[in-house]
Amino acid sequence: MRTIFLILIIILIYACNTQEDVVLENVTIEHQEENTVLESQETELADENTSQEEQISEEFVITEEIYKETFSNINSIITELNNIIQRKDYDAWLTYLTENYIIETTRPSYLEKWENDINLQEKNIVIQSLRDYFDYLVVPRRSNVQLDEIEFIDKDRVYAYTVINGVQYLLYNLLRIENNWKIDFY
């Protein structure tokens, strides 16, 4: 009887170890499968990020030729704008503005910012409309500007700068719409 009892205990111990091994093997296999899935997902994400970075860099490569051509186009536009502003041709100036620029510069909160302008205060001028903005701010300050540098923000947005005494000043935020450069709000 003792022998049978010992045999049963050995069988039970062996059976328990075998089940643990099987369970451990299943856990190991499942863990390996999870790792494989995670590694696969990480690889897909890395590939996705790389391809997005490649697309961005491929789409947004500014060659010297593109820079020079864009600079020349924008310089011509600024020369035309100078002429329009010197003639005080408000209607022609409006054609160079984006809808966004018009909306933002006619907001009362934006127009109120000019109440603290010393030059306007000395002349008792209050900016109340886009026309006032043009007459009292654009005409005296933008009628004879010079383009010195441009900075591509993306393929359709460029900042146009002038440099005065070694200091760079933003002239215009330009947005290309249907192949035409327009002044956009900053």
C-alpha positions, 0 to 999 in steps of 0.5 A: 500500500505504501508503494502504491501511495508513493507511486501516486505521489510521484505521478501527481508530482510529475503531473503537476510539473508537466502541467506547470511546464506546459503552462510555462511553455504556453506563457512563454509562447504567448509572451513571444507572440506579444513581443513579436506583435509589439516589435511588428507594431514598433517597426510599422510606427517607425516606418510610418514616421520615417515615411512622413519625415521623408514626405515632409522633407521631399515636399519642402526642399527649397533649392537656391533656384526656388529661393531666387525665383520666389524672392524675385516674385515677392520683390515684384509684388512688394514693388507693386504694393509700394506703388499702390500704397504711395498712390493711396489706392485702398481698393488695389491694396485690398486685392493683395489681402487674404480674407483672414487678414481682413477679418483679423485686422478689422476686429475691434480688439485688434484696432484698439491695440493702436490706441497706444501708438504715440504717432497716432496719439499726437495727431489725435487719430483713432483707428476704427476701420480697415480704411483708417488702418490703411490711411494712417498706418500702412501708407506712412509706414509701408510706402517705400519698403525694401525686401532684403530676405525671405524665409519659407515657412512652408511651400505656400507661406513666406515671411518677407523681411527688410534689414535696417542697421543690421536688424531684421524686420518682418514686412509681410507674412505672405500666403500663396493662394492659387499661385498668387502671393497675398498678405496674410495676418501674422 
